[in-house]
Amino acid sequence: MKLSLLAAALLVGSAAAQNGAQCLYNHHFADGTFIIDQPGSYKLCDDIVFCPHNDINIETASDEDIAQAFDPIEQGNPKYNNNEYALGFFAAIAVQADGVSLSLNGYSIAQCREHALMQRFFAVIELASAPFTPGIGPHNFVSTTFTPAKNFELTGPGTIGLSSHHGIHGNENENVQITGVTFKDFEVGAVSLNNVKGLEIKNCDIPNNRQDVPILGSFSAALKIRPYLKRLLETNPDYSMTLGGTVKSVTDVYATLVSHIANVYKDVMQYGFIDQDAHPDEYQLYNNPNQVIDGPCYVFLVHGKGPAVGGFGEMQATDISALSNNVDILNNNAQNIKCFTNEVLATVVDGFVQNDARGAIMQFYNALDEVYIGMVETAGEYTYTGNANLDAQIMVGKALSQNLLGDNVLQTSVNSVGLPLVDWAEGNNPSFTPNFRCNGDSMHHVVKGSIMIRVEDCQGFNIMGNTIDNVEILSKGPVELCADFHKGASFLDGSDRMLADLRGISVAAVSAYDDSLSTGNDASSISHNTITNLYSQSANLIAGVDIQGFSEGVDIENNYVNLDATVGVVSDDKWVGLRIRQSASAIFVKKNNNFVQGEIQEDRRKLPEYHPRPAGETEWPNNGCPYGH
């Protein structure tokens, strides 16, 4: 990584100051996120277990006490702004300063199991003052100024442990170094950075991701709709509506929802899973049969501006400020990774995907068991029966259409629950027929399969000396109930549902360090990596290295890829050591690679003249979140 002189000086200075670094102990995290807003040196002096306000006694706590546990807005601590912390304590450490070094100092830092269950969006270390940049995500997460970390250094030895999402996450960062760290028990990814200018990840060990996840994304939907329903209860305690043929009050719907949440919490804390016999309704809605995260799964993800929720990048952003650059991923070892993607069929009404006030999809079909949920079909007619989630989402959606929630800290702009859906749930629209849009997950992010190292919308990178071994994808194949497909998929992949697809290294819409490709001296590089033992029974594609989108100026040399020792070179099977897609150019593949399952270079094609796609048609600005689309 080519650091500026100033950045190099800051990092050298911070490393030299380790002996005088501020110690971090568990008591620093008792109230919630530890915010680093001043430059300097910090180090762990204890094994940190992030579990703020963990005073729940499951024998005596009420269902509501459990359901709203760990919520900083409920706790009212003024240190945590309602905008930035609207999703809860999104990190154990939030770094929002220029010139910070953090030494793990041989210790570990992780979520507790309780918080990992109840806080489903989380990074052990967030490299910014908020989890999203202004205008991005299901909420306005920035109250005044978004402050990303710059010139940040994290050093091992030590462990970044249990996290319900990421080990490290950030947006708009500059000059980040991560060295000698062990990442384990993350659900989504070890490191995920968007629009980073200067990144080095080296000599890190990833022995496993988390493989005892008890719940699906539908449980997160229950957690996040609860505050809206509570607000309706507080402001309109006599509110009621017909749902599934029965008049239900807001009191009843709220009690059912918090009871479901509390029952899951008690079961998981006691047994590690939802008790099917004791709580069959909760089990049907929330149980995770594969015990790994039910959405995208990575080890390292580097992306351009905005969250990586759309399809694979096709055309590199024309605004250079929106590109990541100068990225080194060196000599890391990742193994024993399991992933699965749960396709959530999104109901479409009047052209709009139906999602609730927090952005969660209204789920009427269980693609894992291939059964309808919350409705029944008889002779081509569909009747709403409801469940704890759907009743809450629809009641809140109707109340919002009536302007009944009033002015409060809860933001509602992403709600898209349509009145035809509400009328049907109330029994007034018997001709309603659900139309499903496929190829999305529980938040309607585009399904892309799983990628261990993904670099996208990036100018200048070096992926070298990494080992990826023993990766298994547990996803099943797609179901056939699609009226259409997610509009955010890439040009080539519009209806390609990559639920079970697996890639070791994928780069898309990437380029050399500069435009001087004639000598190759400034080319980006994928070299000296070893990728072995990648498995996915239902995949259409298992690729060691995949070069996608309009990528150019990449050297590929001295890599060893053997995806499955029992599989050789077969032209029409799902295994391919190296794939270079149609739009890529100036990809230099040296003869010293060993791709045991062969190479595929697709025929070149001319890009459509209108790329990048207009916002609002088939993509969103900077991969902004896809609510209602």
FIBA-960770 format. One record per residue (C-alpha): residue in one letter; x, y, z. Coordinates in steps of 0.02 Angstrom, whole numbers, padded with zeros to 5 digits, always signed. Last residue first. Example, Ala and Ser with C-alpha at 12.3 -4.5 7.8 and 13.67 -1.06 7.14 Angstrom:
2
S+00684-00053+00357A+00615-00225+00390
//
This chain:
629
H-01891-00069-00291G-01980-00023-00129Y-01820-00008-00031P-01665-00045-00133C-01523+00023-00026G-01400+00136-00114N-01280+00049-00233N-01192+00213-00270P-01355+00284-00340W-01479+00142-00365E-01490+00014-00504T-01611-00050-00635E-01716+00103-00674G-01709+00216-00521A-01534+00279-00553P-01487+00270-00735R-01374+00123-00778P-01187+00152-00794H-01192+00114-00937Y-01303+00192-01070E-01197+00140-01219P-01222-00045-01187L-01052-00129-01168K-00975-00214-01319R-00942-00398-01301R-00787-00508-01286D-00811-00695-01295E-00793-00777-01125Q-00623-00833-01060I-00637-00997-00965E-00491-01079-00875G-00459-01254-00810Q-00510-01358-00659V-00329-01380-00604F-00290-01196-00624N-00101-01196-00604N-00030-01025-00643N+00146-01009-00713K+00084-00973-00889K+00041-00794-00847V-00135-00726-00869F-00133-00540-00917I-00307-00465-00911A-00305-00316-01030S-00493-00327-01055A-00646-00381-00957S-00820-00361-01030Q-00853-00542-01075R-00803-00626-00913I-00635-00701-00867R-00657-00863-00771L-00514-00952-00682G-00516-01121-00595V-00685-01172-00660W-00805-01296-00581K-00989-01297-00632D-00975-01425-00773D-00983-01398-00961S-00800-01391-01011V-00735-01528-00897V-00559-01503-00828G-00533-01613-00675V-00639-01651-00524T-00597-01771-00381A-00472-01651-00300D-00606-01518-00288L-00572-01332-00309N-00389-01349-00353V-00322-01174-00383Y-00137-01131-00375N-00090-00952-00420N+00078-00904-00496E+00014-00758-00598I-00138-00655-00641D-00098-00476-00692V-00245-00355-00699G-00260-00202-00810E-00443-00203-00853S-00612-00242-00777F-00777-00199-00863G-00876-00324-00764Q-00808-00484-00691I-00643-00575-00663D-00679-00735-00565V-00542-00834-00476G-00573-01005-00399A-00745-01023-00472I-00889-01135-00418L-01036-01098-00530N-01213-01166-00549A-01209-01217-00367S-01326-01343-00284Q-01196-01456-00203S-01076-01319-00153Y-00897-01361-00108L-00730-01269-00120N-00578-01374-00074T-00426-01272-00124I-00373-01095-00165T-00189-01049-00153N-00136-00871-00197H+00033-00826-00273S-00038-00684-00377I-00190-00577-00413S-00119-00410-00469S-00165-00234-00520A-00063-00167-00662D+00057-00023-00634N+00211-00102-00709G+00110-00185-00848T+00218-00098-00978S+00078-00036-01091L-00052-00022-00954S-00024+00159-00905D-00201+00209-00851D-00165+00209-00665Y-00161+00084-00521A-00240-00043-00636S-00427-00069-00648V-00579-00145-00565A-00761-00159-00616A-00772-00332-00537V-00650-00439-00437S-00693-00610-00367I-00579-00725-00267G-00635-00894-00199R-00805-00892-00283L-00958-00993-00236D-01130-01006-00313A-01269-01077-00204L-01396-00937-00215M-01333-00870-00381R-01500-00834-00462D-01462-00782-00640S-01614-00682-00695G-01528-00515-00726D-01350-00582-00717L-01264-00508-00869F-01323-00329-00841S-01291-00338-00654A-01432-00371-00531G-01519-00221-00453K-01689-00247-00534H-01722-00407-00436F-01816-00531-00542D-01990-00555-00613A-02152-00653-00584C-02050-00785-00495L-02127-00939-00416E-01998-01069-00471V-01890-01106-00319P-01701-01084-00321G-01574-01219-00274K-01522-01255-00097S-01390-01159-00002L-01265-01251+00108I-01105-01177+00036E-00943-01254+00097V-00768-01179+00104N-00619-01289+00146D-00467-01186+00100I-00421-01008+00051T-00238-00961+00063N-00176-00787+00023G-00006-00745-00052M-00060-00596-00153I-00213-00490-00189N-00138-00325-00250F-00253-00181-00293G-00261-00024-00401Q-00423+00064-00443C-00572-00017-00359D-00756-00033-00401E-00756-00210-00331V-00644-00322-00228R-00715-00484-00157I-00613-00611-00060M-00712-00761+00005I-00861-00742-00109S-01033-00815-00074G-01187-00816-00185K-01237-00654-00269V-01417-00627-00211V-01463-00444-00231H-01511-00360-00067H-01697-00365-00036M-01680-00351+00154S-01728-00534+00180D-01628-00588+00027G-01657-00551-00157N-01660-00648-00320C-01848-00659-00344R-01993-00538-00363F-02155-00623-00313N-02330-00579-00368P-02464-00609-00236T-02643-00623-00298F-02777-00509-00226S-02951-00556-00289P-03019-00568-00110N-02985-00383-00073N-03082-00335+00082G-03025-00472+00201E-02920-00359+00312A-02758-00436+00245W-02822-00402+00068D-02858-00219+00108V-02683-00200+00182L-02604-00275+00027P-02706-00161-00086L-02656-00015+00030G-02471-00039-00004V-02336-00069+00126S-02190+00035+00058N-02104+00096+00217V-01934+00169+00174S-01975+00344+00237T-02026+00288+00412Q-01903+00363+00535L-01928+00329+00720V-01867+00472+00829N-02042+00541+00851D-02172+00649+00767G-02339+00561+00753L-02372+00376+00729L-02549+00400+00665N-02520+00473+00492Q-02660+00365+00418S-02543+00282+00292L-02424+00257+00438A-02560+00166+00534K-02588+00050+00387G-02403+00007+00376V-02390-00017+00564M-02536-00140+00560I-02461-00227+00408Q-02289-00248+00486A-02357-00306+00654D-02477-00432+00578L-02341-00492+00461N-02214-00523+00598A-02326-00611+00724N-02415-00716+00593G-02548-00688+00462T-02691-00792+00392Y-02719-00697+00230T-02819-00793+00101Y-02763-00827-00077E-02873-00893-00215G-02807-01011-00349A-02910-01161-00294T-02862-01134-00112E-02701-01044-00064V-02658-01006+00116M-02574-00853+00192G-02452-00803+00328I-02321-00925+00265Y-02330-01015+00098V-02227-01173+00082E-02067-01219-00008D-01977-01278+00150L-01823-01170+00119A-01914-01048+00005N-02034-00998+00144Y-02162-00886+00059F-02263-00738+00121Q-02119-00632+00186M-02144-00444+00193I-01966-00385+00161A-01875-00287+00296G-01841-00102+00260R-01868-00033+00435A-02041+00039+00398D-02093-00123+00313N-02056-00189+00140Q-02173-00229-00004V-02082-00222-00171F-02166-00092-00280G-02243-00115-00453D-02422-00094-00396V-02394-00227-00264V-02239-00339-00268T-02210-00476-00139A-02025-00514-00115L-01969-00694-00121V-01836-00715+00012E-01689-00817-00051N-01595-00888+00097T-01410-00885+00059F-01296-01008+00146C-01119-01001+00211K-00985-01111+00289I-00802-01062+00308N-00672-01184+00371Q-00521-01090+00307A-00445-00919+00280N-00257-00881+00285N-00192-00707+00246N-00030-00671+00155L-00078-00505+00077I-00234-00405+00036D-00168-00239-00030V-00285-00100-00089N-00229+00062-00172N-00400+00123-00222S-00585+00120-00179L-00685+00215-00307A-00821+00346-00277S-00696+00490-00281I-00648+00434-00456D-00821+00481-00520T-00839+00379-00679A-00888+00227-00576Q-00822+00065-00649M-00945-00022-00763E-01019-00192-00719G-01011-00210-00531F-01087-00370-00462G-01268-00347-00411G-01329-00226-00279V-01305-00231-00090A-01122-00183-00079P-01151-00029+00029G-01104+00142-00038K-00948+00204-00128G-00837+00070-00200H-00815-00102-00125V-00686-00203-00029L-00749-00364+00050F-00638-00484+00147V-00700-00650+00219Y-00869-00652+00139C-01047-00716+00160P-01204-00639+00088G-01366-00693+00173D-01434-00828+00287I-01291-00824+00413V-01245-00998+00472Q-01342-01124+00578N-01411-01218+00427P-01586-01245+00495N-01610-01064+00550N-01771-01054+00651Y-01864-00889+00640L-02041-00907+00576Q-02076-01093+00594Y-01984-01105+00759E-02077-00955+00829D-02242-01036+00785P-02188-01205+00855H-02135-01137+01025A-02126-01277+01154D-02103-01420+01032Q-01989-01326+00913D-01874-01261+01050I-01775-01124+00965F-01587-01154+00974G-01436-01131+01089Y-01524-01221+01231Q-01547-01098+01375M-01498-00933+01296V-01576-00984+01131D-01739-01038+01212K-01755-00883+01321Y-01718-00764+01177V-01837-00853+01058N-01976-00847+01187A-01943-00662+01219I-01954-00617+01035H-02114-00717+01010S-02191-00641+01166V-02141-00468+01105L-02236-00498+00943T-02389-00575+01022A-02405-00435+01149Y-02388-00303+01013V-02523-00383+00907D-02642-00398+01055T-02615-00220+01116V-02631-00153+00939S-02802-00233+00938K-02848-00380+00828V-03015-00406+00742T-03009-00581+00669G-03030-00637+00488G-02844-00645+00452L-02814-00470+00516T-02956-00351+00553M-02899-00188+00628S-02873-00110+00799Y-02814+00052+00880D-02873+00082+01059P-02699+00122+01127N-02667+00255+00992T-02511+00352+01043E-02427+00224+01156L-02484+00072+01057L-02431+00153+00893R-02261+00191+00968K-02246+00011+01026L-02285-00048+00850Y-02148+00061+00783P-02025+00003+00916R-02065-00181+00875I-02032-00171+00687K-01844-00190+00714L-01844-00342+00826A-01970-00438+00720A-01872-00400+00560S-01714-00461+00647F-01803-00624+00681S-01848-00637+00497G-01662-00631+00457L-01649-00810+00515I-01607-00877+00688P-01493-00996+00783V-01322-00949+00711D-01204-01088+00769Q-01076-01088+00628R-00988-00920+00648N-00841-00902+00529N-00686-01007+00544P-00496-01008+00562I-00471-00833+00487D-00288-00787+00513C-00215-00619+00466N-00041-00590+00395K-00093-00438+00295I-00238-00321+00265E-00177-00158+00188L-00296-00022+00133G-00274+00146+00047K-00424+00249-00004V-00576+00153+00056N-00740+00174-00036N-00834+00038+00059L-00747-00074+00186S-00796-00248+00244V-00677-00350+00352A-00710-00519+00435G-00875-00548+00346V-01058-00594+00366E-01074-00700+00524F-00911-00669+00617D-00853-00814+00727K-00668-00787+00697F-00544-00654+00644T-00364-00672+00703V-00260-00515+00679G-00079-00502+00619T-00096-00336+00529I-00238-00220+00483Q-00185-00054+00405V-00309+00079+00349N-00254+00231+00250E-00416+00324+00214N-00594+00278+00258E-00754+00326+00166N-00859+00187+00243G-00819+00057+00375H-00839-00116+00445I-00725-00228+00548G-00771-00398+00620H-00936-00395+00532H-01115-00454+00554S-01180-00541+00710S-01005-00533+00782L-00908-00657+00887G-00720-00629+00888I-00586-00506+00836T-00436-00595+00907G-00262-00547+00961P-00085-00532+00900G-00114-00412+00830T-00116-00239+00755L-00249-00116+00700E-00192+00046+00619F-00302+00191+00568N-00244+00336+00460K-00422+00398+00435A-00581+00351+00526P-00742+00416+00453T-00842+00562+00524F-01019+00588+00461T-01075+00759+00520T-01237+00818+00599S-01367+00685+00642V-01309+00549+00524F-01402+00383+00519N-01547+00441+00412H-01641+00277+00406P-01660+00118+00302G-01486+00136+00226I-01397+00276+00134G-01439+00462+00139P-01288+00511+00242T-01156+00373+00256F-01198+00214+00349P-01140+00130+00511A-01112+00295+00600S-00963+00385+00679A-00842+00289+00570L-00722+00141+00567E-00839+00021+00655I-00748-00111+00759V-00840-00264+00826A-00964-00233+00688F-01151-00252+00713F-01318-00269+00628R-01417-00409+00711Q-01420-00341+00888M-01534-00457+00989L-01447-00623+00957A-01270-00555+00954H-01310-00457+01112E-01357-00614+01207R-01211-00714+01140C-01085-00585+01200Q-01003-00484+01065A-00815-00498+01041I-00645-00427+01086S-00490-00534+01112Y-00321-00509+01196G-00140-00526+01139N-00110-00339+01135L-00259-00305+01022S-00166-00147+00977L-00264+00002+00915S-00184+00148+00824V-00282+00306+00789G-00228+00449+00675D-00385+00537+00615A-00540+00511+00721Q-00710+00427+00718V-00670+00251+00779A-00825+00163+00844I-00784+00017+00960A-00910-00115+01014A-01014-00077+00862F-01193-00053+00801F-01265-00021+00974G-01445-00007+00919L-01515+00017+00744A-01559+00199+00781Y-01386+00225+00855E-01324+00358+00733N-01492+00445+00726N-01545+00432+00909N-01376+00496+00968Y-01284+00390+01095K-01203+00495+01231P-01376+00554+01284N-01414+00383+01362G-01602+00359+01339Q-01611+00174+01382E-01751+00145+01257I-01647+00233+01124P-01494+00131+01171D-01587-00035+01143F-01489-00174+01229A-01648-00262+01287Q-01810-00207+01207A-01883-00381+01182I-01818-00443+01350D-01898-00306+01452E-02055-00325+01346D-02069-00510+01386S-02053-00472+01571A-01893-00517+01662T-01904-00636+01811E-01833-00804+01757I-01744-00732+01606N-01643-00618+01718I-01585-00479+01605D-01448-00366+01674N-01337-00356+01522H-01331-00166+01514P-01194-00174+01382C-01131-00346+01327F-00969-00327+01231V-00851-00459+01297I-00676-00385+01304D-00528-00496+01348D-00426-00371+01448C-00290-00241+01422L-00341-00197+01245K-00237-00059+01172Y-00256+00122+01122S-00141+00248+01040G-00190+00423+00990P-00311+00528+00892Q-00472+00580+00978D-00649+00526+00938I-00637+00346+00997I-00814+00297+01048F-00836+00144+01159T-01008+00076+01114G-01120+00033+01260D-01141+00081+01443A-01027-00056+01513F-00901-00042+01371H-00762+00049+01462H-00790-00069+01609N-00727-00213+01503Y-00553-00139+01496L-00465-00029+01368C-00290+00030+01407Q-00234+00197+01338A-00069+00182+01247G+00092+00241+01329N+00194+00087+01282Q+00108+00089+01113A+00177+00261+01070A+00301+00199+00939A+00158+00119+00844S+00063+00282+00843G+00213+00376+00778V+00244+00252+00639L+00061+00262+00591L+00057+00451+00593A+00219+00463+00496A+00156+00343+00364A-00005+00442+00346L+00090+00605+00326L+00211+00530+00200S+00064+00461+00100L+00043+00275+00102K+00072+00168-00053M+00000+00000+00000
//
